[in-house]
Amino acid sequence: MVYKISVIGDKESVLPFKLFGFDVRYATDETTARKIVTELAEDSGVIYITEQCAKMIPETIAHYRQQLTPAIVLIPSHQGTLGQGRADIQQNVEKAVGQNIL
C-alpha cells in the first residue's frame, strides 16, 4: 500500500504544503479536526497537524500515536509554536537513544 502525507490546520498555516503535493485539510474547530484525523488515518503514513489544532483533540492524537501508522507530527502554525512539537520530538529521541541529545 502506498501511503500519502497529509497536513491539517488553519488555512494560513497549511496551504503552502499543497506546493509539495501533500493532502491539505483545513480544521479550525474540534469536531472538524477529529473527523479529518480519523478519515486521513486510513490512508496516510504521516499526518502533520498544527499544534493549535492538535491541542483541541488530545485524546484523538493519543489514540493514533499508539498505532503503527499514521505517524502524527505536530508543527507550529503561522501564529508561532506552543513548544509541544519540539517536546514530542525530544521525548521520542530520549526513548530511542536513552538520553537527551538535543
N, C-alpha and C positions, 0 to 999 in steps of 0.2 A: 504494500500500500504506500502511496505517495502522500505525505503529509504536507499541509500548507502552513505558512506563517501568518498569524493574524495579529491585529492591533486593535485595542479597544480603549476609548476615552473620548474626551471632548473634541470637537471638530478641529479647533485650532492646534491642538497638540498632536493629533494622529494623521491629519490629512497629508502631510509630507511623506508618510510611509507608502502612499499609493505610488509614488515615483519609483519605488523599488519592487513593485508588484505584490506587496503584502495585501491580504484581505483586511480592509479597514472598516470598522464598525464604530458608530457613534453612540455613546451612552452618557447620560447626564443624571440619571436617576437610578435608584436601587433596583426597581423591577426590571427595567430595560437591561441594565448591566448583568443581572443574574441570568436573564433569558438568553442574552447573547453569549455569555461564557458557556452555558450549558449546550447551546447549539453548536458553537465552534469547537467544543471539546471532542466532538465526534470525529472530526477530520483534520484537526490542526495538531502539528507536532510541537509548536511553540505558540504561546499566546502572550504577547506583550500587552500589559494593561497599565494605564496611568495610576500612580499611587493614590490620587484623589478618587478615582473610580473604584479601585480595589478596597479603599477604606470603607466604602458603602456596603461591601459584600464579603466581609472577612470569613464567614462560615463557608461560603462557596469556594473561595480561594483555598482555604484549608482543606476542603474535600478533594479538590483536584491536585493539590500538592502531594497527597498521599498516593496518587495514581502514577503509573509509569509515564503515560502521556495524557495530556499535553504538559509540557514544561510551562509553568506560569512565571513570567519575569516582570517585576514591577519597574516602571520607568517614570521619570519625572514628567510633569505636564509643562505647558508653556508658562504656568504660574510659578514654577520652581519645584524644588524637591521637598518632600516631607522626611527624607532620610531613611525611609523604610526599605527601599530597593537596595541601597548600599548595605544596610544592616543584614538583609537576607543573604546577599552575596557573601558577606563576611562570615556569617554563620555557616553557610554551606562550605566555604573554604576551610573553616576550622574543623568541621566534621570530617572532611576529606583528608586533610593534612595532619590534623591533630593539634594545631596551634594557629594563632592568628598571624598570618604573614603579610596581611595588608596593613 
